[in-house]
Amino acid sequence: MTAVSTTHSRGVADTVSNAIATPGKEQPFDALGLTPGEYQEIREILGRRPTSGELAMYSVMWSEHCSYKSSKIYLRQFGEKVTPAMKKNLMVGMGENAGVLDVGEGWAVTFKIESHNHPSYIEPFQGAATGVGGIVRDIISMGARPVAVMDALRFGDIDDPDTARVVHGVVSGISFYGNCLGLPNIGGETWFDKVYQGNPLVNALSVGVLRHEDLHLANATGAGNKVVLFGARTGGDGIGGASILASDTFSEGGPTKRPAVQVGDPFAEKVLIECCLELYRDKLVEGIQDLGAAGISCATSELASNGDGGMYVELDKVLLRDPTLTAEEILMSESQERMMAIVTPDKLAGFLAVTAKWDVETSVLGEVTDSGRLIIDWHGEEIVNVDPRTVAVDGPVYERPVAYPSWIDALQADTASALPRPTDAASLEAQFLALLGSPNLADPSWITDQYDRYVMGNTALSFPDDGGMIRIDEESGLGFVIATDANGRYCQLDPYRGAQLALAEAYRNVAVTGAVPAGISDCLNFGSPENPEVMWQFKRAVEGLADGCLELEIPVTGGNVSFYNQTGDQPIHPTPVVAVLGVIDDVARRVPSGWQDDGHNIYLLGITREELDGSAWAGVIHDHLGGLPPEVDLGREAALAGLLHAASQQGLVDSAHDLGAGGLAQTLAEAVLRFGVGARVWLGDICERDGIDASVALFSESTGRVIVSVPREDDVKFLGLCEGRNYPVLRIGVTDASAPVLEIQDHFTVPLAELQSRHRGTLPSRFA
């Protein structure tokens, strides 16, 4: 159905002329999340008081979520700390809906990760579902076909009664929306910790592919070009949602009250995807923007700001689900499945024909102008007249107070070195099994099995491998790999090093698949920016991430900041989630995380040090958090990635699995369970070479380490490759298909059936 108008309740709109005539009228700026200083700044910008519609626009666009007002001064590092090599394949960087990388053969990949944390606590199903829908529309708006989604989830204590409510809702919302869209969910992570009890983290990621010539950007250029809104009708759901995404309280009657969480319709979005792709194919769109946070306020002001700077819109032409909505509510609504396009007059008929074909409702709202002003009318009366840059670009920038945390020295001094370690085989085995079944190391398949990971037929790797891999081109085999990682425990101990550890692990997770890391997107989850200690954590984490990307020469393509993640005045652990995307020239040579054949040698790459601070072992066995996280050597990480890529290209390794949380013990268990092939492993050589005991060899979380399995006929070549690249390597075991056990020689032997039971039983016992 195509339409150009609809019936509205006129309501009583606050016009520009009325604002001029009533300068002293009191306005509820504080209830909309604006400070007195911000409200006064708006008055100075306009030279008068704002209309209620203008106040609505500024309030949502100047919110923390939309304006990055507390983080801008630090995020600039991502664009400043760059080398020519980092720019080489970067087609679109920060500032657009999603970053775009050239991956070769005329193909490009666009990807981004964003938060939907607070809505997912209030209404877990719709909060998580619309988080998926919103990030997918960011990908559509770049001219790409979405091909995969992922999610990074953090919940409260697994045994808290409220955790089940949130887990069931979030997982159901993600699976419902993604499965209905027909997009494979190819990876992510799930973490449980009491610090997230009242504030779960739901970070959604989407990836799309496009040909270079199909790239589209969000700008409104060309006076006389039409402004067209298409997709779902606008309703009352999600009004003010951008404010709650960065609100400072969930209390009733607080400064920012709980709005209705957005309601998603994945079937409408699926149609919208196909409609947009046909519009792109027929070259009917000049510029395009999805409607997410801040809705029409965002789309109009950002499109105008990024283009010629002028736009005229008749707001009463917006198609509504609820005709009683006021003009202000229409401007602020965050109803889902909507897009705004800029269309030349000569292509408007063709545009409307395509949307009619797909039965996508469409309304022509206005046109691009050369006035430099965003003017919005309501039934013939002017209710908005602003410079769009003051709304979308030139908002407030804060340099918040920063204070070194008063508690951090004592926390770092409380190391794990004094914790008792197992000294006999029985204790070593018991702790190994306790870790394997702990909530954060247990098999997450109760969650991941609810997601379709193979729809579309291009998934080459997915759960439980280290990275998700998608084939882009069927003829050449070109593909991409993506992995997300974060560790709030490490970041609580040292946010600079913790952010780099997240980067290093995601980078390594991509490298073990045989791919070459190419770019990152990040989602930075922190407490209140009004807390100076939180701002110190944020400042240090961003510095760590920017410095790390510079050393690895991998660009930040975009991302998201989520502040006010706390329960009362207690912030979450700083949790910067890093998504690394890599490129593989042929998915046929992908490397899985577990071995499948008998008699292959198992090698450990890297050095193991006594690094148990912040580890899973310290947390699970001793409920301890203190000390300093493992050292990170990004130069060694880059060398390891190069070694793994060369080994993959030469076909020398049959499996590769990185060592992260849980150390070697967890990695060995996951590797034998991947395809049900056992192994005999000895620790003596590791202990002798690295000067450690068996417990450290098993549970240390030292970085830059990977285990690989190598066919015996390729041993000499593989060892020569390691020697030539001067990377430490040690043979530590052999695969054994005849014995379904994991044997740690001289210590313990565990049947694979018991490993599987321990590993897979934890989440179903709580949630199934």
C-alpha positions in Angstrom: 0.0 0.0 0.0 1.3 3.5 -0.9 -0.1 6.6 0.5 0.9 10.3 0.9 -1.3 11.4 3.8 -3.3 10.0 6.7 -5.9 11.2 9.2 -4.5 12.8 12.3 -5.9 14.2 15.5 -4.7 17.8 15.1 -4.1 18.2 18.8 -2.6 21.5 20.1 0.8 22.1 18.7 3.3 24.6 20.1 4.3 26.7 17.0 7.3 28.8 16.4 5.2 31.9 16.4 3.8 30.9 19.7 7.3 30.3 21.1 8.3 33.8 20.1 5.2 35.3 21.6 5.5 33.4 24.9 9.2 33.5 25.9 8.6 33.0 29.6 6.5 29.8 29.3 7.8 27.1 31.6 9.0 23.9 29.8 9.6 20.4 31.3 13.2 20.2 30.1 14.4 18.4 33.2 11.8 15.6 32.7 13.2 15.1 29.2 16.7 14.6 30.5 18.1 18.0 29.7 20.1 20.0 32.3 19.4 23.7 33.0 22.6 24.6 31.2 21.6 22.5 28.1 18.2 24.1 28.1 19.7 27.6 28.3 22.1 26.7 25.4 19.2 25.7 23.2 17.5 29.0 23.9 20.7 30.8 22.9 21.1 28.8 19.7 17.5 29.6 18.7 17.4 33.1 20.0 14.1 32.2 21.7 12.6 29.5 23.7 12.2 26.2 21.8 8.8 24.9 20.8 7.7 21.7 22.4 8.6 19.9 19.2 12.1 21.4 19.1 12.5 20.6 22.8 11.6 17.0 22.1 14.2 16.8 19.2 17.0 18.4 21.2 16.3 16.2 24.3 16.6 12.9 22.4 19.4 14.0 20.1 21.4 15.5 23.0 20.9 12.4 25.1 24.1 10.4 26.0 23.0 7.6 23.7 22.7 9.8 20.6 25.2 12.6 21.1 28.1 10.9 22.8 28.5 14.1 24.8 30.6 12.6 27.6 32.7 10.3 25.3 33.4 12.3 22.2 36.7 13.8 23.5 38.1 10.3 24.0 36.6 8.6 21.0 38.4 11.0 18.7 41.6 8.9 19.4 40.2 6.2 17.1 40.4 8.6 14.2 43.7 10.2 15.2 45.8 7.1 16.1 45.9 5.7 12.5 48.5 4.7 9.9 48.2 4.6 6.1 47.9 0.8 6.4 44.8 1.1 8.6 43.1 3.3 6.0 43.9 1.1 3.0 40.8 -1.1 3.0 38.5 1.2 5.1 35.8 2.4 2.7 33.5 4.0 5.4 34.6 4.7 9.0 33.1 6.3 12.1 30.2 8.7 11.8 28.0 6.6 9.4 25.4 4.0 10.3 28.1 1.2 10.1 31.7 0.8 9.0 32.6 -0.7 5.6 35.7 -2.6 4.7 36.9 -3.6 1.2 37.4 -7.4 1.3 38.5 -7.8 -2.3 37.1 -9.0 -5.6 34.8 -6.0 -5.7 33.1 -7.0 -2.4 32.7 -5.0 0.8 31.6 -6.0 4.2 29.7 -3.7 6.6 29.3 -4.5 10.3 28.5 -2.8 13.6 27.7 -3.7 17.3 25.4 -1.7 19.5 23.8 -2.0 22.9 20.1 -2.4 23.9 20.8 -2.9 27.6 18.2 -1.0 29.6 15.2 -1.9 27.4 16.2 -5.6 27.7 16.0 -5.4 31.5 12.6 -3.7 31.5 11.1 -5.9 28.8 13.6 -8.6 27.9 11.9 -10.1 24.9 11.1 -6.9 23.0 14.2 -5.2 24.2 16.5 -7.9 22.8 14.3 -8.4 19.6 14.4 -4.7 18.7 18.1 -4.6 19.4 18.5 -7.1 16.6 16.1 -5.3 14.4 17.8 -1.9 14.9 21.3 -3.1 14.2 20.1 -5.0 11.0 18.6 -1.7 9.7 21.9 0.0 10.2 23.4 -2.6 7.8 20.5 -2.2 5.3 21.1 1.6 5.3 24.6 1.1 3.9 23.3 -0.6 0.8 24.1 -4.1 2.0 22.2 -7.3 2.4 22.4 -8.5 6.0 23.9 -12.0 6.1 24.5 -12.7 9.8 23.9 -11.6 13.4 25.8 -12.2 16.7 25.2 -11.2 20.3 27.3 -10.5 23.3 25.2 -11.1 26.5 25.9 -10.5 30.2 23.4 -11.5 32.8 23.3 -11.5 36.6 24.0 -14.3 39.0 22.8 -17.5 37.4 21.1 -18.6 40.6 19.2 -15.4 41.2 15.5 -15.8 40.6 15.3 -12.8 38.3 18.1 -14.0 36.1 15.8 -16.6 34.5 13.3 -14.0 33.6 15.8 -11.9 31.8 17.6 -14.9 30.2 14.4 -16.5 28.8 13.2 -13.1 27.5 16.4 -12.0 25.9 17.3 -15.3 24.3 13.7 -15.7 23.0 13.7 -12.2 21.6 17.0 -12.7 19.8 16.0 -16.1 18.4 12.5 -14.9 17.3 13.6 -11.8 15.5 16.8 -13.3 13.9 15.2 -16.6 12.9 12.2 -14.8 11.4 14.5 -12.6 9.4 16.3 -15.7 8.1 19.7 -14.5 9.3 22.1 -17.0 10.8 23.4 -16.3 14.3 27.0 -17.3 14.1 28.6 -16.5 17.4 28.9 -14.3 20.4 29.3 -14.9 24.1 27.3 -15.3 27.3 28.5 -14.3 30.8 27.0 -14.5 34.2 28.1 -12.2 37.1 26.2 -10.6 39.9 27.5 -7.1 38.9 25.0 -7.3 36.0 22.1 -8.3 38.1 20.0 -5.2 37.7 21.6 -4.2 34.5 22.2 -6.9 31.9 24.1 -6.2 28.7 22.6 -7.1 25.4 25.0 -6.1 22.6 23.7 -7.0 19.2 25.9 -7.2 16.0 25.0 -7.5 12.4 27.1 -8.0 9.2 26.2 -7.3 5.7 27.8 -7.7 2.2 27.6 -5.5 -0.8 29.3 -4.7 -4.1 31.4 -1.5 -4.0 29.1 0.3 -6.3 26.1 -0.4 -4.1 27.4 1.6 -1.1 24.9 4.2 0.2 25.3 6.9 2.8 23.0 8.9 5.1 22.8 12.3 3.5 20.2 14.6 2.0 21.6 16.5 -1.0 20.0 18.2 -4.0 17.4 20.9 -3.4 14.0 19.6 -4.5 14.7 16.0 -3.9 12.0 14.3 -2.0 12.0 13.1 1.6 10.2 9.8 1.8 9.3 7.7 4.9 8.6 4.1 4.3 8.1 0.9 6.3 5.9 0.4 9.3 3.5 3.0 10.6 4.5 5.2 13.5 3.1 4.4 16.8 3.4 5.3 20.5 6.0 2.6 21.3 9.5 3.6 22.3 8.7 7.3 22.8 11.7 8.7 24.7 13.5 5.4 24.3 16.7 7.1 23.4 16.7 8.8 26.8 16.3 5.6 28.7 19.1 4.0 26.8 21.3 6.4 28.7 19.0 7.2 31.7 20.4 7.7 35.1 17.7 5.8 37.0 15.0 3.2 36.8 13.2 4.5 39.9 9.6 5.5 39.6 9.2 9.2 39.3 12.9 9.6 38.6 14.3 12.3 36.3 13.8 10.1 33.2 10.8 7.8 33.5 10.5 4.4 31.9 9.1 4.7 28.4 7.4 2.0 26.5 10.0 -0.4 25.0 9.8 -0.6 21.2 7.8 -3.4 19.7 9.4 -5.3 16.8 7.9 -7.0 13.8 10.6 -9.1 12.0 8.3 -10.1 9.2 7.8 -6.4 8.3 11.6 -5.9 8.5 12.2 -8.9 6.2 10.0 -7.3 3.6 11.7 -4.0 4.2 15.1 -5.6 3.5 14.0 -7.0 0.2 12.3 -3.7 -0.7 15.5 -1.7 0.0 17.7 -4.0 -2.0 15.4 -3.6 -5.0 15.4 0.1 -4.6 19.2 0.0 -4.5 19.4 -2.3 -7.5 17.3 0.1 -9.5 19.3 3.1 -8.3 16.2 4.8 -7.0 17.7 6.2 -3.8 20.1 9.1 -3.3 20.5 8.9 0.5 19.0 6.7 3.2 18.8 6.5 7.0 17.2 4.0 9.2 14.9 5.2 12.0 16.2 3.9 15.3 17.0 5.9 18.5 15.2 9.3 18.3 13.1 8.2 15.3 12.1 11.0 12.9 14.1 13.5 15.0 17.3 11.7 14.3 16.6 10.8 10.6 15.7 14.3 9.5 18.4 16.1 11.4 21.2 13.7 10.5 20.2 13.4 6.9 20.1 17.2 6.6 23.3 17.7 8.5 25.2 15.3 6.4 23.9 16.8 3.1 23.2 20.3 2.0 21.8 21.3 5.4 18.2 22.1 4.5 15.0 20.1 4.7 11.3 20.9 4.8 8.9 18.3 6.2 5.1 18.1 6.7 4.8 16.0 9.8 1.1 15.4 9.4 1.8 13.3 6.4 3.4 10.6 8.6 1.3 7.4 8.5 0.3 6.5 12.0 -0.9 3.4 13.9 -2.3 5.7 16.6 -4.0 8.9 15.2 -4.1 10.5 18.7 -0.3 11.0 18.8 0.8 14.5 19.2 3.4 16.1 16.9 6.0 15.8 19.7 5.3 12.1 20.1 5.6 11.5 16.4 9.0 13.2 16.4 10.2 11.1 19.4 8.6 7.8 18.5 11.0 4.9 18.1 8.6 2.6 16.3 10.6 -0.1 14.5 10.9 -1.2 10.8 11.0 2.3 9.3 13.4 4.0 6.9 13.8 7.4 5.4 15.1 7.9 1.9 16.0 10.9 -0.3 14.7 10.4 -3.8 15.0 12.6 -6.9 11.6 13.8 -8.3 12.1 11.9 -11.6 12.6 8.6 -9.7 9.8 9.1 -7.2 7.3 7.2 -9.3 9.7 4.3 -9.7 10.4 4.4 -5.9 6.7 4.3 -5.1 6.1 1.4 -7.6 8.7 -0.7 -5.8 7.4 0.0 -2.3 3.9 -0.8 -3.6 5.1 -4.1 -5.1 6.4 -5.1 -1.6 3.3 -3.7 0.1 5.4 -1.3 2.1 3.5 1.8 3.2 5.1 5.0 2.0 4.6 8.7 2.6 6.3 11.6 0.9 6.9 14.0 3.8 8.7 16.9 2.1 11.9 17.8 0.3 15.5 18.8 0.5 16.1 22.6 0.5 19.1 25.0 0.3 17.9 27.0 3.3 20.3 25.5 5.8 17.3 25.0 8.1 15.3 22.0 9.2 11.7 23.2 9.0 8.9 21.0 10.1 5.2 21.9 9.8 2.2 20.4 11.5 -1.1 21.0 9.6 0.3 24.1 8.0 1.9 25.6 11.1 5.6 25.7 11.7 6.6 23.8 14.8 10.3 23.3 14.2 12.8 25.7 12.6 16.4 24.8 13.5 19.9 24.5 12.1 20.0 20.7 11.9 23.7 20.6 12.8 22.9 22.1 16.2 20.6 19.1 16.8 22.6 16.2 15.3 26.3 17.3 15.2 27.1 20.3 17.4 25.6 19.2 20.6 27.2 19.6 24.0 30.6 18.2 24.6 31.5 17.5 28.2 34.9 16.9 29.7 33.6 15.1 32.8 35.7 15.0 36.0 38.1 12.1 36.0 39.4 10.6 39.3 41.7 7.6 39.9 39.6 5.1 41.8 40.2 5.1 45.5 39.8 1.3 45.7 41.9 0.2 42.8 45.4 0.0 44.5 44.0 -2.3 47.2 42.3 -4.4 44.6 45.4 -4.8 42.5 47.5 -5.6 45.6 45.2 -8.5 46.4 46.8 -11.0 44.0 45.9 -14.7 43.5 49.4 -15.7 44.4 48.4 -16.5 48.0 45.4 -18.6 46.9 45.9 -22.4 47.6 46.5 -24.4 44.5 45.9 -28.1 44.0 48.9 -30.3 44.8 47.5 -33.8 44.1 45.9 -35.4 41.1 42.4 -35.7 42.7 42.3 -32.0 43.6 43.5 -31.0 40.1 40.9 -33.1 38.5 38.1 -31.8 40.8 39.0 -28.2 40.0 39.3 -28.9 36.3 35.7 -30.4 36.3 34.4 -27.5 38.5 35.7 -25.0 36.0 34.3 -26.9 33.0 30.8 -26.9 34.5 30.9 -23.3 35.8 28.3 -20.9 34.2 30.8 -18.9 32.2 32.8 -21.9 30.8 29.9 -24.3 30.4 28.5 -25.2 27.0 26.1 -22.4 25.9 24.3 -24.6 23.4 21.0 -24.4 25.4 21.1 -20.8 24.2 22.7 -21.1 20.8 20.6 -24.1 19.7 17.6 -21.7 19.8 19.3 -19.7 17.0 19.4 -20.8 13.4 23.0 -20.7 12.4 22.9 -22.3 8.9 20.0 -20.5 7.2 21.0 -18.9 3.9 23.4 -21.8 3.3 26.7 -19.8 3.6 27.7 -20.5 7.2 31.2 -22.1 7.2 31.9 -21.9 10.9 29.7 -21.2 13.9 29.2 -22.2 17.5 31.2 -23.7 19.2 34.2 -22.6 17.0 36.2 -19.5 18.0 34.8 -17.3 15.2 31.7 -17.3 13.0 32.5 -17.6 9.2 30.3 -16.7 6.3 30.9 -17.4 2.6 30.5 -14.2 0.6 31.1 -15.5 -3.0 30.1 -19.0 -4.0 32.4 -19.1 -7.0 35.7 -17.9 -5.4 35.0 -19.0 -1.8 35.8 -15.5 -0.4 34.4 -15.1 3.1 34.6 -13.2 6.4 35.1 -14.3 10.0 33.9 -12.4 13.1 34.4 -12.8 16.8 33.4 -10.8 19.9 35.2 -10.7 23.2 35.2 -8.9 26.5 36.3 -9.6 30.1 34.8 -7.3 32.7 36.9 -8.9 35.5 40.1 -8.0 33.7 38.9 -4.4 33.0 37.9 -4.0 36.7 41.5 -4.7 37.6 43.0 -2.6 34.8 40.8 -1.0 32.2 43.7 -0.2 29.8 45.1 -3.7 29.8 41.6 -5.2 30.0 40.5 -3.5 26.8 43.6 -4.6 25.0 43.0 -8.2 26.2 39.5 -8.1 24.7 41.0 -6.9 21.5 43.8 -9.5 21.6 41.4 -12.4 22.2 38.9 -11.4 19.5 41.8 -10.9 17.1 43.2 -14.3 18.0 39.8 -15.9 17.7 39.6 -14.7 14.1 43.2 -15.7 13.4 42.8 -19.4 14.5 40.2 -19.9 11.8 42.7 -19.1 9.1 41.5 -15.6 8.4 43.3 -12.2 8.4 41.9 -9.7 10.9 40.9 -6.5 9.1 38.8 -4.2 11.3 36.9 -3.8 14.6 33.7 -2.4 15.9 33.2 -1.9 19.6 30.4 -1.5 22.2 31.7 0.3 25.3 29.5 -0.5 28.3 30.2 1.5 31.5 28.6 3.0 34.5 27.5 6.7 35.0 29.7 9.3 33.3 28.9 11.6 36.2 31.0 9.3 38.4 34.6 10.5 38.1 36.0 7.0 38.8 33.8 5.5 36.0 35.1 8.2 33.6 38.7 7.2 34.6 37.8 3.6 33.7 36.3 4.8 30.4 39.3 7.0 29.5 41.8 4.3 30.2 39.8 1.6 28.3 39.5 3.8 25.2 43.2 4.7 25.3 44.0 1.0 25.6 41.8 0.1 22.7 43.1 2.9 20.5 46.7 2.2 21.3 46.1 -1.5 20.7 44.5 -1.0 17.3 47.4 1.3 16.3 49.9 -1.4 17.2 48.0 -4.1 15.4 47.3 -1.7 12.5 43.6 -2.6 12.5 41.0 0.3 12.2 38.0 1.0 14.3 35.2 1.2 11.8 32.5 2.4 14.3 30.7 1.3 17.4 28.6 2.4 20.4 28.9 3.8 23.9 26.5 2.8 26.6 26.7 4.7 29.9 24.6 4.5 33.1 24.9 0.8 33.3 24.6 0.3 37.0 22.2 -0.8 39.8 21.5 2.1 42.1 24.9 3.8 42.4 26.9 0.6 41.9 28.3 0.5 38.3 28.9 -2.7 36.4 32.5 -3.8 35.7 33.7 -1.8 32.7 32.9 -4.0 29.8 34.2 -2.9 26.4 33.0 -5.5 23.9 35.3 -5.8 20.9 34.2 -7.3 17.6 37.0 -8.2 15.2 36.2 -9.0 11.5 38.7 -10.9 9.4 38.8 -11.9 5.7 39.5 -15.4 4.3 40.2 -15.9 0.6 38.5 -19.3 0.5 36.3 -20.7 3.2 37.1 -24.2 2.1 40.4 -23.9 4.1 38.7 -22.9 7.3 40.2 -24.3 10.5 37.8 -25.7 13.2 38.5 -25.6 16.9 38.7 -29.3 17.5 40.5 -32.3 16.0 38.7 -35.0 14.0 41.5 -37.5 13.2 43.5 -40.1 15.1 47.3 -39.8 15.7 47.7 -36.1 15.1 50.3 -34.3 17.2 49.0 -31.5 19.5 51.2 -28.4 19.8 51.1 -25.5 22.2 52.1 -22.2 20.6 53.2 -19.5 23.1 54.6 -19.3 26.6 52.7 -20.0 29.9 53.3 -17.7 32.8 51.9 -17.7 36.4 49.0 -15.4 35.5 46.0 -16.4 37.6 44.8 -12.9 38.7 41.3 -12.3 37.4 41.2 -15.8 36.0 38.3 -18.1 35.8 40.2 -20.4 38.2 40.4 -17.6 40.8 36.8 -16.7 40.4 35.2 -20.1 40.3 37.4 -22.0 42.8 38.1 -19.1 45.2 35.5 -16.4 44.5 38.4 -14.1 44.2 39.0 -11.0 42.1 42.2 -9.0 42.5 45.7 -8.4 41.2 46.6 -7.5 37.7 45.4 -9.2 34.5 47.7 -11.1 32.2 50.3 -9.2 30.2 49.4 -8.6 26.6 52.0 -8.4 23.8 50.2 -7.3 20.7 53.3 -7.6 18.6 53.4 -11.3 19.5 49.7 -11.5 18.8 50.3 -10.2 15.3 53.1 -12.6 14.8 50.9 -15.5 16.0 48.2 -14.5 13.6 50.6 -14.4 10.7 51.9 -17.8 11.6 48.4 -19.3 11.8 47.5 -17.8 8.5 50.6 -19.2 6.8 49.9 -22.6 8.4 46.4 -22.6 7.2 47.3 -21.6 3.6 49.8 -24.4 3.5 47.3 -26.9 4.9 49.6 -27.8 7.9 47.0 -27.6 10.7 43.7 -29.5 11.0 42.5 -27.6 14.1 43.3 -24.5 16.1 41.8 -23.2 19.3 42.9 -20.2 21.3 43.6 -20.3 25.0 41.4 -17.8 26.9 39.2 -18.1 30.0 39.9 -21.3 31.8 43.3 -21.7 30.2 44.7 -24.8 28.7 42.3 -27.0 30.7 39.2 -25.5 29.2 40.7 -25.4 25.7 41.7 -29.1 25.7 38.2 -30.1 27.0 36.5 -28.1 24.3 38.8 -29.5 21.6 38.1 -33.1 22.5 34.4 -32.5 22.8 34.2 -30.6 19.4 34.1 -33.9 17.4 34.3 -36.5 20.2 37.9 -37.5 19.5 40.1 -38.1 22.7 43.6 -37.1 23.4 46.6 -37.9 25.6 48.4 -34.8 26.9 51.5 -34.3 29.0 52.3 -31.2 31.0 55.8 -32.0 32.1 57.5 -30.3 29.2 55.5 -27.1 29.6 56.3 -27.0 33.4 60.0 -27.6 32.8 60.3 -25.1 30.0 58.2 -22.3 31.5 59.2 -22.9 35.2 55.6 -23.5 36.4 53.6 -26.3 38.2 50.8 -28.4 36.7 48.0 -26.2 38.1 49.5 -23.1 36.4 50.0 -25.0 33.2 46.3 -26.0 33.2 44.6 -22.8 34.6 46.8 -19.8 33.7 45.3 -17.4 31.2 48.5 -16.1 29.6 47.9 -14.6 26.2 49.3 -15.3 22.8 48.7 -19.0 23.1 46.9 -21.5 20.8 46.8 -25.2 20.5 46.9 -26.8 17.1 46.7 -30.4 15.8 49.1 -31.3 13.0 49.1 -34.5 10.9 52.3 -36.3 11.5 53.4 -36.1 7.8 53.3 -32.2 8.2 55.3 -32.1 11.5 58.6 -31.1 9.9 57.1 -28.3 7.8 55.0 -27.0 10.7 58.0 -26.9 13.1 60.1 -25.3 10.5 57.4 -22.6 10.0 57.4 -21.9 13.8 61.2 -21.8 13.9 61.4 -19.5 10.9 59.0 -17.1 12.6 60.7 -17.5 16.0 57.5 -18.4 17.7 57.6 -20.7 20.8 56.2 -24.2 20.1 56.0 -27.3 22.1 54.5 -30.8 21.4 52.2 -31.6 24.3 50.1 -34.5 23.2 48.5 -36.7 20.5 44.9 -37.2 19.4 43.5 -40.7 20.1 40.3 -41.8 18.4 40.5 -45.2 19.9 40.1 -44.0 23.5 37.2 -41.7 24.2 39.0 -39.9 27.1 41.0 -36.8 27.9 44.1 -38.1 29.6 46.4 -35.7 31.4 49.3 -38.0 31.9 50.5 -38.5 35.5 47.5 -36.6 36.8 44.0 -37.8 35.7 41.9 -39.3 33.0 38.3 -38.2 32.3 35.9 -40.0 29.9 34.5 -37.8 27.2 31.0 -38.7 28.4 31.7 -37.3 31.8 33.3 -34.2 30.3 30.2 -33.7 28.1 27.8 -34.2 31.0 29.7 -31.6 33.1 30.0 -29.2 30.3 26.5 -29.3 28.9 24.4 -29.7 32.0 24.8 -26.3 33.7 22.5 -24.0 31.6 19.7 -26.6 31.1 19.7 -27.3 34.8 18.8 -23.6 35.5 16.8 -22.6 32.5 15.4 -25.6 30.5 
